[in-house]
Amino acid sequence: MKLLVTDADERAALAATRTLGRAHRVHVCGPGPASLAGASRFAVAHHRVADPLDAPEAFVRETRALIEAQGIELVLPVTDAATRALIDPRVALGSARLAAAAPQAYTSVSDKHALAQLARAAGLETPRAGRVGDPQAALALARELGFPVVVKPIVSVVRDAAGRLRKPEVLRVESAEALPDAFERAAAGGEALLQRCVAGWGEGLCLLRWEGRTLAAFAHRRLREQPPGGGLSVLSESIAVDAERLARVESLLDASGYAGVAMAEFKCDGRHAWLIEINARLWGSLQLAIDAGVDFPSLLVDLFAGARPEPVRAYRTGVRLRSEFGDLDHALAVARGRAAPGARAGVLAALGVLLRPAGPHCRWEILRRDDPRPFGRALVRWLARHPG
């Protein structure tokens, strides 16, 4: 098939391109003249299109033109901005299909306030939280919950007064004085979700749900994040799926009519597993699932092509994935005094991050022997972000 993977500078786009390009013709697109996935030998070509965050209408228009010019049959959106722009019922993609959930199902699990209600109905724990519309309401709720609190947008991307999509921030707030500014940054002119901060480590439960069946399930634990203590996974490990948790997430997705790939993100402390959010799209640590034996992108493409692949019943646990430059950013943050709760900070701790072996079953995320060029692209991009 002729496929199009969006947001080609994302880690998930590279992972999808590398696995799909072995059997299909994969085109990638992004807002820059070059991209991480576009550097892969498994990509046919990189195409420059508008940024779905800055100019969603132009992104849709240019993506449609690209579909027509290249004869694209299936589009895999990678970020929430691209998904929201393309999933709109008013958007027609010509002969191509969109490998995403139905609009209503996508919206119901992406809305963090609505998700909490679905989670409770499915028997899943969520941190105490409330929806607030102004700084005064946020302050009152924060005092009830107790500091620190997490302030986050209701949805991952919002449309501003000018019609552009924006990606508001998720912020940890330690004091009442810092709350008004954090609210404005998270709410982006609308409402925000104020959530009690829960301690623990991050775990992800990844699923491919189709016609009421789970065709693949995979779980991983975050060993390091950037920023430390709450951010993107930069070192993660495959773990066994918790059967009870899986059943409850399946119930939640079925209640929303969801079909497709999704990752349920949890915060765990050994006694509780709080559902934090659901990524209704391909996720950042996708390469770990593929390395462990669960090829979500290929399964998804097969389903949209009309095939009925056999369910994946097993995968390798103990496989680790290390994001080279993400882990380097983590070490720099630790050296500058930032660390996860309970962890050491400082130069010696940062050296430990860089020099300590990550385990015999650890693989680099970007640098691969059979596809080395994306590493060069990632290096140039990292150096551009750290000119000093």
N, C-alpha and C positions, 0 to 999 in steps of 0.2 A: 504494500500500500504506500501511497504518498501521504506522508504525515507532516504536520506543522507543530513544532513545540515552541511555545511563547516564552518570553522573559528569559532569554538565552544566557544571561549572566548569572542566573541563579544556580545553586548547587543541584537542586532537583532537576533542573533542565539538562544539566550535563549528565546526570545519572540516567535519565530517561533516554537521552540521545545515544549514549553509549550502548545501552542494551537493545533499543529498538533499531538502531542503525545496522545491526548484524543481520536483520531479516527484512527491513523495510527501507524505503528512501525517505530520509528524515531531513526536512528543512527546518531551520530555526530562525527566530526573529527577535529583535530587541531594539531599543532606542539608540544604541551606539553604532559606530561603523564596524565594530568587531565585538566578539563575545566569547565567554567561556565555553559554551557548548558549540559555538561556531568554529572554534579552533580544533574541535575533535575530528579525527579522521572518519568518524561515523556519521558526520553531518554532510549532507550534499552541499548546502550553502547557507550562509548567514544573510538575512535580509533586514534592512533597516526600516523600522516602522516607528510611529509616534509612541511616546511613553503612555501607557494606559492610565497612569496616575495624573499626569499633567494635561493630557489631551485625549480623553476617552473616545470622543466622537471621531477624531482623526485616526486613532488607533484602530477602531472598528472599520473605518473606511479603507485604510491602507491594508488591513488584514484581509478584507474581502477582495481587494484588488490582487493581493498576493495569492489567495486561494484560486482565483480565476486564472491568473497567469501561469501558475505551476500545476494546476490540476489537483490540488490538495483534496484528499478524501476525508481526513479526520484531523481535528485540531485538539491538541492537548494544552489547556491553559495551566500555567504553573503558579501564578500568584493570585491573591484575592482580587487585586485590581483588574487583571486581565479576565478573570472569571466573571466578575460582576459586569464588566463592559460587554462581554460576549454572550452572557446568559440571558440578557434582557430579551423578553419574548418578542420585542419589536425588531430585533436584530436578525437578519437573514444572512446565512453564510453560503448561499448558493448550493452547490452540489456537496459541500463538506458538512460533516456532522461535528458536534461539539462533545468531546469526551468529558462531560461534567454531569452532575446531578440535575434533576429538574429544578427550575427556579424556586418554586415554593419550598421544596425540601432543602435546597441549599440555604435559603434565607432562614429557615426555622432553626437549623443547627449552627448557623454562623452568628445569629443574634445571641449575645452572651446572656442576656436577661431571660429570653425565651428558653434558651438551652437549660438554664437552671431549673425551670419548671418541668421540662421534659426529663431531666436527670432525676429529680425527686420522684416522679411518677414511675421511673424505671428502677428505683431503689438504689440510686447512686448518691453518694455524699458530695456536696459542694460546699465551699467555704461560705460562711455567712456574708451576705452582700445585699446591696440595694441600689436601685436606679435613682440618680439624682440629677436635677436640672439646673442647679446654680451652686455657687460656692458656699452659700449659707447652709443649704440643705446638705451639702457634702460634709461640712464641718460638724453639723449636728449628728449625722450618721457615723462619722469617724470617731467622735467621742463615745458613741454607744458601742461601737465595735472595739475600740481601743487601738492606739497606735502601736506598731506601724500598720498602715493599710496599703493596699494596691489600688491605684486609680487606672482604669482602662476604658477604652472606647466600647460602646455597645456592640459595634461591628468593627471589623478590621480595617475597612476603608469606608469613608463617608464622602458625600458630594457636597461641596461648598456652594456659596451663593453664586459663584461664577460658573458653576456646572462642572468644575474639575473634581476629580477624585483625590482625596487626601488620605494618608495613612497616619492617624493620630498615634501618640506615644502611649506606652504602658509604663507607669511610673510607680515606684515604691516610695511612700511618703512617711517620714519619721516624726513629723511634728505638725501642729496646727498652723504654724507660720508658713510652712511650705505648701500647704494644701491648696490655697486659691490659685496659685500659678500652675500647679500640677493639674488641677481640674480643667483649667482653660486649655492646656496643652492636650489633655486626653479627650475632652469633650468636643473640641474643634468646632465650637459654635452650636453644639447640640447637647445631648445628655451624655452622662458617663456612668460607669458601673463602679461603685466603691465596694471593695472586697476585703474581708479580714485576711491578713497575711498569715499563711500557714507554713510551718517549717517542714522540711523533708527534702527528698531527692525527686527528680523528675523521671517519670516513666511514660512511654508512649505505647498505645495499643492501636495497631494499624490494621485496617480491614478492607476487603473488597466484597461489598454486599451487592447481590444481584438477584432479583425476582424472589426475595425473601430468603435467600440462602447466602451463607458466608463461603465464598470460594477460596479465600485466603485470609489468614490472620497471622500477625507477627507482633512481637513485643520487644521493646528495648529499654534500657536504663541509661540515663544521662550520667556520665561520670564527671564531666566538666562542662561548664557553660561559659559563654561570653555574651554579656558581662557576667562576672562570677556571681553565683547565687541566683541567677534568673535571667536567662537569655537563650541564645541559639546553642544547640548542642555542638561541642567541638571535640568531645571524646565520648563515645557511646558503645554499648555492648548489647548484643542480642541475648534475650532471656526467654524463658518459657512463658507461654500465655497463661494467665490466670483464668480458669474456665468460668468461674462465677462472674468475674468482671466482664468477660467476653459476652456472656449471656445477657447481662444488663445493658451493655452498650448496643448489642443487637436489638434488644427491645426498644431502646431509645430511637435508633435509626429507623426501625420499622414503624414506630409511631409517627414519624415525620414523613414516611414514604420515601426514604432515602435509598438511592441505588448508585453505586460507584465506589471510588476509593475515598477513604477518610482516615484521619488519625485522631484518636481521643487522647488528650494530654492530661496526665494525672500528677499530683504531688502526693508523695507517700512518706510515711514516717514509721512504718513497721506495724502499726495498728490500724491506721486509716489510709484510704486512698481517695483523695478529693479530686473530682473531675474539674479541671480548670477551663478547658475549652476544647472544641473540635475543629480541626483543620479540614474543611470540606474540599480538599484538593490534594495534589501531591505535596509531600512535606520535605523539609530540609535534609533529614538524615535518610532519604530514600535509598542511597547507595548501600547502606548497611543491610537493609532488607534484601537487596539484590545479591550482595555478597554472601549472605547467610542462606540463600536458596529460595527466596520468595520474590519473583520477578513481577511486581505489581504492574508496571507499565505494559509489559507484553500481554499479561492476562487481560488488562483493560482493553487494549487494542483488539485482541481476539474477540472479546464480547461485542464490541461495537461493530466488528466485521461480520457478526452473525454466527461465529463459532461458539461452541460450548466446551470450554476447557475443563479438564478434570480439576477438582478442588485440590489445593496444596495442603497436605496433611501434616507435614513435618519440615523442619529446617534446622540448621546448626545453631546451637546456643554457644555462648562464649566467644563469638566472633566480635571483634572490635573495629571501630572506624574512627580515624583521627583526622580532623580537618587541619591541615598543615598551618595555614595562615590564621585560622580562627583560634587555634591553640597558642600560636605565637602572640596574638592579641590578648588572650587570657593571661599569658605569662607577663606581658607588659603591664596589664592592669594589676596583677598581684605585686609586681615589683614597685608599683606606685602606691601601694597601700590598700588596694581593693581586694577583698577576698570573700568567698562564700561564708555564711554564718558558721562559726566553729572552726574555720580553716585558718592557717597561718598566712600572713602577708609579708612582703619584703623581698629583697633581692635573693636571699638564699632560698626562699620558698619558690620564687620564680624559676631559679635554676633547677630546682627539683622537678618542676613541671616540664621543663625542656629536656632534661637529661635522663629522667627516670624512664625505664622501658615501659611501654604501654601494653606489653604482653605478647606472647608468641603468635597469637592469632589476630594481631592488629594489622590493618591495612591503611595506607594513606588514601585519603579521599580523592584528591586531585591527581597526584602523580601516579600514573599507571604505565607499566612497561610497554604495553601494546598501544598506548595512546598518550604520548608524553606532552604534546603541544599545549593542551589546556593549562598545564603547570606554568608554562612561560607566560601565558595570558594572566593567570592568577597572580604571579609574581609582579608583573608590571602594574597590575591594578592595586596590589598591596603597597608597593613602593610609592604610587601616586597618592595614596591616602596617608602615607607617613613620610613626607618630604624631608623631615629633619633627621 
